[in-house]
Amino acid sequence: MKKTLLSLSLIMALGVAGAKECKGVDFPEHTLVNGRSLALNGLGLRLATVFKVKVYVAALYVPMPSSDAASILGTDTAKQMVLHFVRSVGVDDLRKGWTEGFEKNAKGVLPALKDRIATFNGWMSDMKTGQRVILTYTPGAGVEVNVNGAARGSIQGDDFARALFAIWLGEPPNPEVKQGLLGGACG
């Protein structure tokens, strides 16, 4: 019994020590993607409108942490972006945000991505406070899209993955989200 309690205490202590927090949302220091450990690179806060309304906390996981966005985007390795919504967002606003992000960051390849962006947008739904979108890129397999615990499918193409992750690491919707994801302060 003592051994079990000691093990449980150790697990709980490691769980607390192995997490980072932003705006009351906790993320583990590491996550597993296809059996491979990815490290938390940073946490960024998505702000909207001139009133800086908090929308979601984003967490970026990569194999090797880096403060260089171009390096993260240019490296063909597994990546994961977790968006934890801190306010409810309607599906139309969500789709509008994705579309604007792709338009800003994928100008040259936008025509080639058009159908895949439409598929991606079609998988979205209204997001309530506390719900998550998880985007996991695996080289050669594409981006797996999970919306509030439901796997929606995978979108093929390294070009799509680069454009998608560039929404936060290229020309982001607000500078604070990119700064936080690259290891700076979260909002």
C-alpha positions as CSV (number, residue, x, y, z in Angstrom):
1,M,0.0,0.0,0.0
2,K,2.8,2.4,0.9
3,K,4.6,1.6,-2.3
4,T,1.4,2.4,-4.3
5,L,0.9,5.7,-2.5
6,L,4.5,6.6,-3.1
7,S,4.2,5.8,-6.8
8,L,1.0,7.8,-7.1
9,S,2.5,10.8,-5.3
10,L,5.5,10.7,-7.6
11,I,3.3,10.5,-10.7
12,M,1.2,13.4,-9.4
13,A,4.3,15.5,-8.6
14,L,5.8,14.8,-12.1
15,G,2.5,15.6,-13.7
16,V,2.4,19.0,-12.1
17,A,6.1,19.7,-12.7
18,G,5.8,18.5,-16.3
19,A,3.1,21.0,-17.3
20,K,3.0,24.7,-18.5
21,E,0.1,27.1,-18.1
22,C,-1.3,30.0,-20.0
23,K,-4.5,31.9,-19.0
24,G,-5.5,29.0,-16.7
25,V,-5.0,26.3,-19.4
26,D,-2.4,23.6,-18.7
27,F,-0.4,21.7,-21.3
28,P,2.0,18.8,-20.8
29,E,5.7,19.4,-21.5
30,H,5.7,16.4,-24.0
31,T,3.2,14.6,-26.1
32,L,3.4,11.4,-28.1
33,V,2.8,11.4,-31.9
34,N,3.0,7.9,-33.5
35,G,5.2,6.7,-30.7
36,R,7.5,9.7,-30.9
37,S,7.9,12.2,-28.1
38,L,7.4,15.9,-29.1
39,A,8.4,18.7,-26.8
40,L,6.3,21.7,-26.0
41,N,7.9,24.6,-27.9
42,G,5.6,27.3,-26.5
43,L,2.2,28.6,-25.7
44,G,0.6,31.5,-27.6
45,L,-2.6,33.4,-27.0
46,R,-4.9,34.2,-30.0
47,L,-6.4,37.6,-29.6
48,A,-9.2,39.0,-31.8
49,T,-10.4,42.5,-32.6
50,V,-9.0,45.8,-31.4
51,F,-10.4,44.9,-28.0
52,K,-7.9,42.0,-27.8
53,V,-10.6,39.4,-27.0
54,K,-9.0,36.1,-25.9
55,V,-10.1,33.3,-28.3
56,Y,-7.8,30.3,-27.7
57,V,-4.5,29.2,-26.2
58,A,-2.3,27.5,-28.7
59,A,0.4,24.9,-27.9
60,L,3.1,23.9,-30.4
61,Y,4.8,20.6,-30.1
62,V,8.0,19.8,-32.1
63,P,10.8,17.2,-31.9
64,M,13.4,19.9,-31.0
65,P,12.4,23.2,-29.5
66,S,13.3,26.3,-31.5
67,S,12.7,30.0,-31.5
68,D,13.1,30.1,-35.3
69,A,9.8,30.0,-37.1
70,A,11.4,29.5,-40.5
71,S,13.3,26.5,-39.2
72,I,10.2,24.9,-37.7
73,L,8.2,25.5,-40.9
74,G,11.0,24.3,-43.1
75,T,11.8,21.1,-41.3
76,D,9.9,18.1,-42.5
77,T,9.3,16.6,-39.0
78,A,6.3,15.8,-37.0
79,K,4.5,18.7,-35.4
80,Q,1.4,19.2,-33.4
81,M,-0.7,22.3,-32.7
82,V,-3.3,22.2,-30.0
83,L,-5.9,25.0,-29.8
84,H,-7.8,25.2,-26.5
85,F,-10.7,27.6,-26.8
86,V,-11.2,30.0,-23.9
87,R,-14.4,31.4,-25.4
88,S,-17.1,30.0,-27.7
89,V,-16.5,30.6,-31.5
90,G,-19.1,30.0,-34.2
91,V,-18.1,27.8,-37.1
92,D,-18.5,30.7,-39.6
93,D,-16.0,32.8,-37.7
94,L,-13.7,29.9,-37.4
95,R,-13.8,29.2,-41.1
96,K,-13.3,32.9,-41.9
97,G,-10.2,32.9,-39.7
98,W,-8.7,29.8,-41.3
99,T,-9.4,31.2,-44.8
100,E,-7.8,34.6,-43.9
101,G,-4.8,32.8,-42.5
102,F,-4.3,30.6,-45.6
103,E,-4.7,33.7,-47.8
104,K,-2.0,35.6,-45.9
105,N,0.5,32.7,-45.7
106,A,0.0,30.6,-48.8
107,K,-0.3,33.2,-51.6
108,G,1.8,31.4,-54.2
109,V,0.3,27.9,-53.6
110,L,-3.3,28.9,-52.7
111,P,-4.8,27.6,-55.9
112,A,-3.3,24.2,-55.3
113,L,-4.6,24.2,-51.7
114,K,-8.2,25.4,-52.5
115,D,-9.9,22.0,-52.4
116,R,-8.0,20.8,-49.3
117,I,-8.8,24.1,-47.5
118,A,-12.4,23.5,-48.3
119,T,-12.2,20.0,-46.9
120,F,-10.5,21.3,-43.7
121,N,-13.1,24.1,-43.3
122,G,-15.9,21.5,-43.8
123,W,-14.6,19.5,-40.8
124,M,-14.9,22.4,-38.4
125,S,-17.8,23.0,-36.1
126,D,-18.9,25.5,-33.4
127,M,-16.3,25.5,-30.7
128,K,-17.4,26.0,-27.0
129,T,-15.2,27.2,-24.2
130,G,-12.9,24.3,-23.1
131,Q,-13.0,22.5,-26.4
132,R,-9.9,21.8,-28.6
133,V,-8.8,21.5,-32.2
134,I,-5.7,19.3,-32.5
135,L,-3.7,19.4,-35.8
136,T,-1.0,16.7,-36.1
137,Y,1.4,16.7,-39.0
138,T,3.2,13.4,-39.8
139,P,5.7,13.6,-42.8
140,G,4.3,11.6,-45.7
141,A,1.0,11.1,-44.0
142,G,-0.4,14.6,-43.9
143,V,-2.2,16.6,-41.2
144,E,-4.6,14.7,-39.0
145,V,-7.5,16.9,-37.9
146,N,-9.2,16.3,-34.5
147,V,-12.1,18.5,-33.5
148,N,-13.2,18.3,-29.9
149,G,-12.1,14.6,-29.5
150,A,-13.5,13.5,-32.9
151,A,-11.0,12.5,-35.6
152,R,-12.2,14.1,-38.8
153,G,-9.6,12.8,-41.2
154,S,-6.2,13.6,-42.7
155,I,-5.3,16.1,-45.3
156,Q,-2.4,15.1,-47.5
157,G,0.5,17.2,-48.7
158,D,3.5,18.8,-47.1
159,D,2.5,22.0,-48.9
160,F,-0.8,22.0,-46.9
161,A,1.0,21.4,-43.6
162,R,3.4,24.2,-44.2
163,A,0.6,26.6,-45.1
164,L,-1.5,25.5,-42.1
165,F,1.3,25.9,-39.5
166,A,2.3,29.2,-41.1
167,I,-1.0,30.6,-40.0
168,W,0.6,30.9,-36.5
169,L,4.3,30.9,-37.4
170,G,4.3,33.0,-40.6
171,E,2.1,36.0,-40.6
172,P,-0.1,35.3,-37.6
173,P,-3.5,36.8,-36.8
174,N,-1.8,38.6,-33.8
175,P,1.9,38.9,-32.9
176,E,1.4,37.6,-29.4
177,V,0.4,34.1,-30.6
178,K,3.6,33.7,-32.6
179,Q,5.8,35.1,-29.9
180,G,4.4,32.7,-27.4
181,L,4.6,29.6,-29.7
182,L,8.3,30.4,-30.3
183,G,9.0,30.3,-26.5
184,G,8.1,33.8,-25.5
185,A,5.6,34.8,-22.9
186,C,2.0,33.7,-23.4
187,G,-0.1,36.8,-23.9
